Amino acid sequence: MDLLGVENVITDDISLKVYECDGAEFFKALPDVVVFPDSAEEISKFAKLANK
């Protein structure tokens, strides 16, 4: 969360429920985390972290 700030990261199950499927709802899976990066640099940093 330090990478993007707590205001740009969702980790609690209740809030994550909104992101468990797309509009079609054919496949549901609760994500581990949802992030809202503000820049290409933040996307790059998070992608590197996620790849570890």
Buried (B, 14 or more C-beta within 10 A) or exposed (E): EEEBEEEBBBEEEEEBEEEEEEEEEEEEEEEEEEBEBEEEEBEEBBEEEEEE
